[in-house]
Amino acid sequence: MEAWVLDTCMSSMLPYWEQGWHLVTNPNGLVARIFKAKYFPNDSFLSAKLGASPSFVWRSVLAAQHILRQGLGRRVGDGNSVQILNEPWLPSIDNPYVSTESTDIEGHTVSMLMAPNERKWDEDLVKHLFTQRDVNLILATPLSDNIEDSWYWRKEKSGNFSVKTAEAESTSHVLLDCSFARCCWEIVEVSTDDTPHTSFTEWALNVFDKWDATKRQIGAMLCWTIWNCRNNLIWNQKSTEVQEAVYSARMVLSQWKEAQDRFFDKSWGLLNPDDGDELWSPPNENKTKINTDAAVFEASNRYSFAFAARNHKGELIEARSSCKEGCITPECAEAMGIREALSWIKDEQLKDVVVETDCLVAVQAIRGREAMSSYFGILIQDCRNLLKEVKNKGVYLKFVKRSANNLAHAFASCSYSVADRIWRTNEVSQDIIHVLEQDLK
């Protein structure tokens, strides 16, 4: 049988995606200055053209430009170097650009939209200048002290670019559209043309919903095998025949099914042995437990976050909630809730406190050491800094299941229209009292 191999174009593109990233984020570097002087002296890399007598390297780097345009974003610090118009600074995956058309904002930087001498939005000015869509996104953009304007990669929660994140842009080609992948799917009697798609994720969601369990398993394993074949070609220069790839997928699937009958430990990255409680339990005597949660109300373009502090008897000490306007990702709202709880602990000078949240992404990010350049990363860094400040006072962050976080969830959910509120035992509703009682059963 003829040996079909994966298209090799991606193997030559990988280093240039990364090089393009460095041209944007490190414009003062030696390589960036050389390219700029020759190919785009009066523009940025993102608006550069091929130019006259381009070298092979420049052609390759420029070919990756459209990939970078799709994922690059501007993270606002002081806003002095970020233009309001024509820069991707809004926290939106679909369209990070301001859509409002107004001469009042032309030529101005984002710093114009902040309150004088403060790192917070001038809400009245924002609402006066922008359409509702832009207002929601601007007010949902986190601001933090001592953060500079910078670039980040919008395709990752961390905001950090890697070759792997850029590769995701071509996942559909590798797994579905290239000749090698098409032949693999034909052998298992799947036509990739039957389901229209603009991305691999869209295709997978559509077909997996229609397939039975057996077909889902071989489909997932075949995707994994095709990707491995692609890596083997790029990194080891070894091609794979279609029949061999499909046989390998079926063999690995068989071995995986066998392994499911044996006991093995699951490893959760950056989690501790006491993480994952399914039921709430009171803290030890003379200690405090604080639960945090958030809620996103998409229909009204609002979000809220809350925390509730209780003593060793399960009695409510204090709860605080805040509801704000804007479109925000759930993990950002959750991180805001954690930050608010840690700030309260610091202000109240509390000791021996356990802070619990059901947001696994936030806990892993806070415990990790990776520098994060996204808006989510700003909030995570604030949480890290606050934890360092109260660490010697016995403050500890813990992940719990949703079922162990009912009280904080109730406070966040009922804060739909109240900007900021402080709750104490004699001020809560019967629904909240019921949750307090249930947690003690």
N, C-alpha and C positions, 0 to 999 in steps of 0.2 A: 504494500500500500504506500502511496506517496506520503512523505513526511510533511505534515502541515505544521507550521510554526507560527508563533505569535508575531504580530507586527513589531518591528524593532525600532520604530520611530521614537518611542518613549525613552529608550535607553540613552539616546543622545540628548533628550530634552532635560533629564533630571538635574544635572549640574547647573544648567542655565536658569532654571526656575529659582534656584537658590542664589545664583549670582545676581539675578534681577532684583531679588529681595534686598540684597546688600546695597545695590545701587540706590534704592529708594530710602532705606533706613539709615545708611551710613554715607551720605553724599560727600563727606569730607575725606573719605578714604582714598588711598592712592589710586586704586583701580577705577573708582567712581569718577575721580577728577580727570583721569586720562580719557575715559569714555565721553564724559561731558564736553571736554575741550574739543574733541574731534567730531562727535555726532549730534550733540544737543546743547550747544553753548548757551542758548537763550531759552531753553525749555527744561522740563523735568523728564526723567526717564519715562514716566507714564504717558507723556504726550509726544515723545520722540518719534521721529520718522526714520526710515531706512537710510536715507541720504545717499550721497554719491560715493562710489567705490567702497562699499562696505566690506569689512573683513568677514570671514566665515564665522568667527566667534561672535561678532556683533549681530550678524544675521540670526544666529542661534539664540542669543540673549533676547533679541527683540521679538522672536517668535513666541517667547514665553510671556510677553507683555500682557496679552489678553487674559491669561490665567491669573496673573497678579491683580489686574484691574478688578476681576470678579471677587477677589477675596480680601484685598487691602482695605483698611479702615484707619481713620484718624482718631486717636484717643485724646480727648480734651483735657488739658491740665489747667493752665491759666488762660488758654484760648487766644493768646496773642499772635500765634503763627498759623492759626487755622481759619481759613476763609469760610464765611457763612455759606456762600454759594459755591457750587462746583467742587466741593471736597466731601468725601464719604465719612462724615463724623457722627451721623445719627446711629443709635443702637438698633438698627433694623437689618435683618439678613437679606430681605427682599430688595429694599431700596434705601441705602444709607444717606441719600442726598436730600437736601432741603428742596421741596417742590414749590414752595411759595414764590410767586413772582412779584417783586416790589423793588422800586428804586431806592427805598429807604434802607435796604440791607446790601445793596450792591457795593462791592469794594470794602466791606467791613469785615472784621474778624469776630470770632465767637465771643471774645472778651467783652464786646459791646453788650451782650445779652446778660451779663452777670451784674449782681448788685455791687455798688462801689465798695472797693476794698474788702470784698468778701468772696468766698468760693461758694456762692449759691446763686441760683437763677433769679433774675428779676422777673417774677411771674407776670406782673401786670404788663411789662414791656413785651414779653414773649407772646402773651395772649393778644396784644394789640397788633403785632406785626405779622403773625403767621396764621396759616390755615389750621384747622383743628387737628388734622393729621400730624403736622409738624409740631404743634404745641404739645401733643401727647408724647411724642418721641423726645423732644428737647427736655421737658420737665422730668422725663424718666432717665435722663442721662446722668449717671452718678458723678459727683465732683468731690475732690479730696484735696486737702492741703498738701503742699510740697510735691506735687506731681506735675511733671512737665508735659507739654504737648508731644505726642509721639505717634508712630505708626504701629498698627497691630494687625494680626491676621484674624479676620472676622469668622473664619470657618472653624476656629477652635475656641473653646471656652477660655483657655489660658491666654489666648491672643498671640501665642508664639508660633512662628512659622517653622515648618519642617518640610523636607521633601515629601514626606508621607502625606501631609495635608494637601499639598498641591496635586499629588497623584490622584486624590479622590475625584478631581475634576475629570479625569479620564477613565474612571472606573467602568462606566458604561461601555466604553470602547473595548476595554480589555476583556470584560466578563461576558459581553453580549454581542458586540458588533464586528469584531475582527473575525477573519476567516477561521482561525483555529477554534475560537469559542463557538461559532455557529455549528461547526462540524461535531463538536462534543455534545452540544444540546440536541442535535439531530439524532445521534445514537440513542439517547435516552428518550426520544420521541417528544421533544419540546421544540417548538418553533418560536424564536425570539421576535419574529415579525408579527405574530398573531396579536400581541398586546402592545399598542402604541405607548411610547414612553419618551420622556425627556431626560430621565436619569435612571441609573440602576435601581435606586431606592424606590422610585415610582413603579418600575417594572416588577420588582420583588414583592412589593405590597399587593399589587394586583394579582399576580399569579399564585402567590403563596396562599392567598385567601380562597382560591378555587381548588387548590390541590389537596389530596388526602395526605395523611401523615407520612406514608411511605415515600410519596413523590417529593414532599417537602424535605425529607431527610437526604435523599439522593441529590436534590437540587442544591441544598446548602453545601453538601460535601463536594459537589462538582464545582461550585464557585470557588471554594477553598483550593481545590486541586488546580483549576485553571490559573489562579493567581500564583500558586507555587511554581507552575510551569513557566509563567511569565518571568518570575524572579530568577529562576534557574537559567533562563535564556539571557537575561540582562547581566546577571552577576557572574555566572559561570560559563556563559557561551555554550550552553547545552540545550539542544532542541528536543522536543518530546512529540511522539506521534499521537494522533488523536485516540486511537484504540488503547494505547498504553495509559493515557491520562484517565480515560473513563474507567478502565480496569482498576487503576490505582484508587479512584474515588470510591468505587464499590467495595474494594478490599478494606480501605480505611474505615468506611462506614460500618462494615461488618465487625471490625475490631473494636470500634467505639461502642457498638451495641453490647458486645461481650463485656466490655469494661463497666457498663452501667450496672451489671449484676454484682459487682464487687464493691466493697466499702472503700471510699477514699475521702480525704479531707478537702474541703473547698477552701481556697485561699483568697481572702479579701484583702486587697492592697490597702496598706495604711490603716487597717482596723486593729483594734485591741481586743483581747479576750473578753472584756466585759461589755463590748459594744453589742448592739442588736437586741436589746430587751424588747419583749413583745407586750409587756404590761408595765404600767407605771408603779413605782414603789417609792415610799417616802425615804428621805435621806436619813443618815444617822443623827442622833441627838446633837444639838448645837451646830448642825450644818444646814445649808440651804440648797434646795434644788430649783433650778430655773428651766422651764421649757419654752422653746421659741418655735414660731411657725409663721407662715405667710400665706396670703391668698391673692390671686389675680382675678379681677373682674373684667374680662375682656369686653363685654358688651357695653360697659360704661367707661372704658379706658381708665380704670382705677386699679390700684393695688394696695394691699395693707400688710403690715407685719406686726407681730405682737410677742410679748413674753409674759410669763406668769411665774412668780416666785412663791414657793411653799416651804413650810418648816417640817420638822420630823414628825409632826402629828398630821401632816397633810393639809394643814390650814393655809389659806391664802394670805400671804404677807402683802403682796402688791402685784398688780398686773398693769402693763402699759400697752397701748395700741396706737397705731398711726395709720391713717389712710391718705394716699396721695394720688394726684392725677398723673396719667402717663401710661405708655405701653412699656412693659418691662418683662424680662424673662423671669420665670419662676425661681431659678437659682440665684439671680441678683436680689430678688425680693427676700428670699430666705437668708442670704448673706447679710442683708440690711437688718433683719431681725436679730441675728446673732450679734452683729456689731452693736446694736442698741442695747442688748442685754449686757454685753461686756462693758460698755460705757457706763451703764447704771451701776454695775458692780464696782467699777473704779470710783465713781463719784460718791457712792455710799460707803466706800472703804470696807466692803464686806470681806470676810475670810471663809475658807472652807465651803466653796460653792461648786456644785456640779451643774454644768449647762448642757441641756439635752436638746437635740434637734433630729428631725427625721429626714434631713436633707443630706444624703450620703455624699453627693458631689461636693458640697461645701465643706464637710468634715475632712474628706480626703485632700481637698485643695489647701485647707488651713494647716493640716498636719504636714503637707508636702513642703519641699524646699524650692520647687520650681518658681523662678521669677515669671510673673504673669503680666502681660502688657494690655490685656483687655479691660473693659469696664468692670466685668466680673472680678478681674484680677485686682483692681483698685480696692474693691470692697474686701477681698480676701486678705490683702496686705494690711488694711486697717485692722481686721480681726487678729491677724498674727501679731501686730504691734501691741494691741490692747492685751492680748494673752500674755505677752512677755512682761508687760507692766504689772500684771496681777498674779504672775506665776508663783512668786514666793509667798503668796497669800492662800495657796491651796485651791486655786481655781482650775477647773478641769473641764474640757469639752468632750462630749460623748455622743455617739450616734445611737438612736433608738428607732424601733419600727413605728410606723404610723399609729398603730393601736396603743402605743405607750405615750402618745403626744396629743391626746384628745383635748386637754384643757387649752393649750396654746392655740390649737386649731380652732376651737370654739371662739376664742377671743378675736383671732384674726378674721374669722368669717363674719362675725357680728359687727365688725368695725367698718362696714361698707361705706358709710357716709360721714363718719366722724373724723375730723382731721387728726387730732391728738387727744388721748384720753387716759386718765389714771383711774384704775379700779381698785376698790378695797372690798373686804368681805361683805359689809353692809350695803354695798352699792350694786351688787351683781344680780342678774336676773335668775329666775327659777331654773332656766335651762343650764346656766353655768353652775348653779348649786348642784344640779343633778349630775353633771360631769364630775364635780369634786367628790360627790358621794360614791359614784361608780368606781372612781380610781382607787378608793380605799377598800373596796370589796375584794 
